[in-house]
Amino acid sequence: MALTSQLATVYPAVIAFIFALVLTECMRRFAFRINLVDKPDGFRKLQKNVTPLGGGVAVLFAYLLTIGLLILFGLPGAYDLLQQPVFTAGLCGAGALICFVGLVDDRFELRGRQKLIAQIAAVLSVVCCGLIIEEVEVFGWHFDLGILAIPFTMLWLLGAINALNLIDGVDGLAGTVSVILSSTFAILACMKGDFGDAIYAWTLAGAVLGFLKFNLPPAKIYLGDAGSMLIGLLLGALAIRTSLKGPATVALAAPFAIWAVLAFDIAMAVFRRKLTGRSIYATDRSHIHHVLQKRGLSVAGVDMTIGGLCLLCSIGALVSVAVKNELAAIGTATCVLAILVLSGFFGRSECSLFAKKLYRFTLSMIRIPTLTQSRPAHFCSRFHGSREWEILWQELIDYANEFDLSSIQLNVSSPSIGEEYHAVWQRKAQPPMLRLWRTEIPLFRNELCVGRITFVGGIKQDGMVSWMSELVEGLKPFEKKFSTLLEERLPHNNSSPIPEPLTLEAGYTH
């Protein structure tokens, strides 16, 4: 009987797969008519051709049609879905909402904060339908979250949404990872006897697989934010549902292992941006898939590598549940991430920079004498590229000293020529906050913004306008040298420079 019930959860994947095949092809044709396309911009979007978006809409409708078909016609598995009508309605409604917002973003480009508000609204609707983590279990230890239950659940779901959104940067990658994760959650649900959750997971796997036929390299259509955020939300909810050990009690080991690679990519993105003085909403091409491409892997190679890492973590999670030993899940995930960092393939630069920052902070907290001196502090980091930004940066430091500035920051990010360089200089003695001014100057290469310089200084008592004029005039030599550095060609390259392997050159002066 149990085997029959488990098999009954799989066939919806076939139905969703067929729906997705048809709907994706229809959406691919329709997207061109409404100008829902992704155009190369020479900066972030480096594909050769204009590619239609809207694959996420096809996945959504394939998912909803399959669930609706099961319930409407009372097909096998419908009973399990009807046992949780509020959750079913909430999950489908939240999926539709976030897909719609993603579609608007794909067409008109929303700001990061606007998307975050929409994500919070979708997550709240799922939480209001009963999906709340009230207690977590790790290695037999139980932690009651209390008033943090809802915030913790929301953070989990928001993390899942953005993890899929960030990984969707290479043809076929988000789809491949999503099929692996949703299949893993389906198996976990079957192992627990939660056949309703298994149907949700298998249906998602089938819908994404149907879309993936058109998204494998070279992609004929993209998921867009509509699809990546939708799938992230569904996978985040399934991770909670399939890890429940009791009412609202989640065993964290298995979902942590399954999400380990994607969560690590998010963590490194946050470290990379915050430690180089940028907003967490800033975009770059230093995610794990970008770095593997710089290492020389083809798009298919990147898909197989990251998919393989996720599969290893998922197998570890399944084994841990089967043998009831959480060490199998945590150990597998830890080994995978350690190999990535120690081999230098991904994350070592960010971890190194974080360690240096933490070291400086620790010394400053215990008041080491060398850190209480009045000399300025600065650091520079090169994530990839080989142009001589250090020379230009030193000139900027001299410029800052000449005009008695409080701090300067240089951010260069030009994926089309494979350059990313960040540096910060700050004087130890800072004027009072009320006397500080701040200005940010964008740096352009042709019509593309490839960097920014940020200056912070103290208000002068006399001749402020005259002093500011001199300040701007003093930047003209830098502007010319910056343009020259961007346009110079590297040896053995007649078109565009090949990005160097990911490295980090960081130094501190106190």
N, C-alpha and C positions, 0 to 999 in steps of 0.2 A: 504493500500500500504506500509506504514511504517513497519507494523508488518511483512508483507511478506518479505520485504528487510532485516529485522533483522533476521528472520528465515533462510534466504539464506546465512547469514554469519556463521551459526553454522555447517552446514553439512560438510564443509571442515575439521572440527575437526574429524569427523568420518573417512574420507578418510585418514587423517594423522595418526590416531590411528591404522588403519589396516596396513598401510605401516610400521609404527614403530614396530608393533608386529613381522612382518615377518623379517624386517631388523635387529632388535635387536637379534633375535635368530640366524640369519646368522652371525652377527658380533661376537656373543658370541662364536660360533664354530671356526670362522676364527682367532680370537685373539690368541688362544692357538698355532696355527700353526706359527704365526709370533712373538711369545713370547711377545705379547702386554698384559702383565699381571701385577697385583699388588701383590707383595710378602710380607708376614709378615717380619718385621725387628726387632721386639722386642722393638722398640723405638717409632716411630710415627704410624706405621702400625701394629696394634695389632689384626687384624682379624686372624682367625684360619687357613684359607685355602688360597691358591693362587687363585686369582679372576681375570677374564679377564677384560680388559679395552676396550674402544671403543664404549661405549653406545652413546657418543656424535656424532659419525659418523652416527649412525642409526637415531638419532634425526635430524641431518642436512639433510640427504637424504630424510627422510620422509617429512620434511618441504619443501624442494626444489621440490620434485616430486609432492606434492600436489599443490603448487603454479603454477608449470609448467603445470600440468594437467588442472587446471582451465583456464589458459590463452590459451593453445594450442587448447582445444576443445570448447572454448567459453561457459563454464558452468556458471550458475548463480554466480554473483560476479566478473566475469572476467572483466566486464566493469569498476568496481570500481578500480580494480588493474591497469588497463591500463590508468587510469586517472593520475597516478603518476609513469610513467615508469622509470624515472631517480632514484627516491627513491627506487623503487622495485629492480632495478638492483644493486644499491649501497649497499642496506641492505643485499641482498643475497650474493653479492661478498665479503663484509666484513665478513659476517658469515662464508663463506667458508675459507677465509684467516685465521681467528682466530681459526677455528676448526683444520685446518692443522697444525698451530703452536702448538696448544695444543696437537695434536697427536704426534708431534715430541718430545714434552716435556714428554709425557706419556711414550714414548719408550726410549728416551735417556737422559732425565732430563736436561733441560736447566737451566741456572742461572736466578735469579729473574730479573736482569736488562735486560737480553735478552728477556724474556717474556714481560716485560714492553714496550720495543721498538716495539715488534710485536703488542701489544695491541694499542699503539699509532697509528701505521700504519693503523690498522683496523678502529679505531675511526675516523681518519682523512678522510678515504674514505667515511664514512657515512656523515661526516660534509660537505665534498666537494659535496655531492649529495643534499645539501640543508637543512639538519637538523641542524639548528642553533638557539639557544635561544638568541634572541636579547634584550628581555625585560621580566622581571618577575613581577608578581603581588602577593602581600601578603596583605590580609585584605583591599583590595581596593587601596592600595598604589602601584604605578607603578615605577619601577626602570629600566632605560635604561642602559644596560650593556656597550654599546659603544665598545671600543677596547677589552673589556674583554669577549665579546660574544662568540668567538670561544674557548678561554681557559676554560670558564665556562662550555660550552657544552661538551668539551672533558673531563673535570674533572668529570662531571656527568656520562658520559658513562664509563669512567675508574672505577669510584666507583661502578657502577652497575656490571661490569665484575668481579671485585675482591670480591664484596659482595657475589655473587653466588659461586665463587671459594672457598671462605673461609668457607661457610656454608656446603659445600659438604664433610662432615666428618663422616656422619652416614648413614647407609643403608636407602634409601628412603627419606631422609630429603630434599635434593636439589630438587628432583622431586616433592615432595608434595608441597613445597613452590612455585615452579615455576608454577605448575598448578593453585594454588590459585591466584598468581599475574597475570598470563596471562589471566585468566578468568575475573578477576577484570578489567583489561585494556580493554578486549573485551566488557564488559558491559558498561564501560565508553564511549567507542567509539560509541556504539549503542545509548546511551543516547544523544550523540551529533549529531548523524546522519552520522558519518564518517564510512561508511560500509567497505571501503577498509582496514582501520586500524583494524576494528573488525575481518576481515578475517585473517589478519596477526596474531592477538592474539589468535583466536580460533584454527587456524592451529597449532600454537606453543603448545597450551594446549593439543590438540589431540596427537601430536607427543611425547610430554613428558609423557603423560598418557600411551601410548603404551609401552614406555621404562620402565615406573614405574612398570609394571607388573613383570618385571624381576629384579627390583632393591629393592623391598620391602624386609624387613628382613626375612630370611637371603638372602642377595643379590647374584644373579647369575652373575651379570655383573655391572661394575661401569661406571659412566659417564666419569670419567677422566677429566683432564683439558680441553681437546677438547670440552667436553659437557658443563661443568660448565661455561667456558668463552663464548662459543657460546650463551647459554641461557641468560647469564648476559647481553651480548651486545644487543640481541633482546629485552629483557625486558626493558633495559635502553632506547632504542630508542622508544619503545612503550609508556613508561612513559611520554616522551616528547610529542609525537604525540597526545596522548589522553588527554593531559592537556592544549592544545593550546586554548586560548580564542580569538585569532586573529592571524594575520600573525606574526609568530615568537615570540608571547607573551605567556608565560607559567604561569599558576596559580599554584604556588608551593605547596599549602596546601595539595591537594589530593595526588600527587606523594610522597611528604614527608611522609604522613601518611602511605601509602602503603609500602614504603621502610623502615619504622622506625626501625623495629626490626633488619633487616640486617645491616642498617647503624649504629645502635648502637653497634652491634657486631664488626664492623670495627673500630669504634672510640675507643672502649675499648681495642682492639688489639694494636692500635697505642699507646695509653696511656701506656698500660702494658709494651710494648717493649721499648719505648723511656724512660719512667721514671725509668726503671730498667737498663738502659745503654746498651740496645741491639739494633741491627739493626731492622728496620721495616720489613725486609725480613726474619728475624729469624722465625723459626717455633716453635710452642708450642701446648699444648693440654689444653688450657684454654679458648677456644671459648665457646659460650653459650651452644652448644650441648654437649661438653665435660663436662662442669660444671654440667649440668643437669644429665648426666650419673653418675658423682661422687656423686650426691645427691641421687642416688639409682634408678633413672628411667630406665626402659628398653629402648631398641632402639625404639620400637613402641611407648612407652610413650613419648620419646623425640620428635619423629615425630609429634605426636598429640598435644603436648604442644606448640612447636614452630609454627606448622601449625595453631593451634588455635589462637595464639597471632597475627600471620599475618592476619588471617581471620578477627579478631576483628578490626584491623587497617584498613583493606580493606573495611569492612562494614561502618566504620566511614567515610571513604573517599567517598564512594558511596552516603551515606546519605547527606554529605556536598554538593555534586554536585546537588543532587535531590532537596534539600531545599534552595540551593544557600546561604549557611552559612558555611564559612571556619572554624568556631569554632568547628563544629562537628568533622572534620578531625583532627585538631591540638589537641583538647581536648582528643579525643580517644587515639591518639598516645602517648600523654604526660602521660596519666593515665597508659597505659600499661607499658611504660618504668619506670615510678615511682614505680609501683608495683614490677617490677623486682629488682630495686635497693634497695628499702626500706625493702623488704622482705628478702634481702640477697641472693636471688637465683642467681643473676648475676649482675656484674658491681659495687657492693658496694666497693670492695677492690680497684679497679682501680680509682673510684671517690674519695675515701678517700685519696689515695696516691697523686692524682692530686691536691686535695684541700690543702694537707700539703705542697706540692711543691710550689703551688701558694702563700700560706701564707708566706713561707720563702722568696720567690722572692719579694713579696710586702714589707716585712719588710726591706729587703736589699736595695730596691729602695729608701725608705724613711730614710735609714741610722739609723736604731735602734741600739743603742750602743752594745747590746749583740751580734749582727751579725757582728760587725767589729772587734771582738777579733781575736786573732791569733790561737785559738784552732781549731783543725780539725773538719770537718763535716762528718757525715756518716748516712746512713739509711740502713735498711734491710727489706725485704718483703718476707713473706712466703705465696705463693698462694695456695699451698696444700701440704700435707705431715705432718709428725710428728717427723722426726729424728732430732737429736740435732746438727743442723748446726750452731747454735749460738756459741757453744763452739769452734768449728773449726774456725769460723769467727773471734772470739776474738783473737785466736792465730795468725791469719793472720794480724790483726791490730798490735799486738805486734811485729810481724816480720817486718811489714812496718816501725814501729818506730825505730826498731833496725838498719835497713839499710837505714834509712832516705829517704824512698820512698815518692814520691809526691802524688800518689793515687794508690789504688788497687780496683779491682772489681771481685766479685765471682758470677758466674751464674751456677746454677745447674738445669737441666731439664731432668728428667728421668721418662717418663710416665709409663714405665713397672713396676716401683715400687711406682708410685704415688707421686713422690717428685718434687717440684719446689720451689727453693729458690734463691733469688737475694739480693746482698748487695754491697754497694759502700762506700768507705772511701776516703776522699780527704783532703789534708792539705790545710789550708787557704793560707799560703804563698807559692806561686808557683814560680819555677825558670823561667827564660825567655824561650820562646818557642824554640829558637834556641839551647838551652842547654838540652832539654828534650829528653829522649829515651823512647821507649814503646815496650813491648813484650807481647805476648799472648800465654798461655800454655793450650792446650786441656787436658781435664780430661776424662779418659776412664774407662768403666766398661766392662770387657771382650774386645770385639772388637767394642763396641759402644761408641761414644763420648757423654757423658752425662753432660758435663759442660766445663767451661773455666775460667781461672784466667787471668786477665789483670793487668800488672804492669806498672806504669809510674814513672820515676825517673829522677834526674838531673845528668848530666855528671860530673864525679869526675875529679879533676885536675891531680892527680897522682895515679898510680897503678890501672887503670881502669880494666885491664884484671884480676888481682888478686882479685879485689873487686867483679867482676861479678862471679868469681868461687865460692867465699864465698856465694854469693847471691843464686846461684843454689844449693849449698850444704845445705844451710839452709832450702830448701824446702823439703828435703827428709822425715823428720818426718811428715810433713803435708800430703805428698803423701800416707804414710802408714795409717795414721788416716782416710784419705778420703776413701780409699779402705775398711777399716774396717767398717766405717759408712754405706757405700753402701751395704755391704754384710750382715750386721746384720739383724736378723729377728725380726719383731715386735710381741708382744704377740697375741695369738689367731689366728695365721696365719701360715699355713704349706706350703703354695705355694708362692703366691705373695701378698704383702701388699695391703689392701683396702685403697684407697685414702681417706684422711680426707675431710670433707666439706671445701669449699673455705673460707679461712680466710686470714686476713692481719695483720701482726705484724710489725708496722713501728715505728721507733724512730729516733730522730735527736739529734745530739750533735753539738754545735757550739763552 
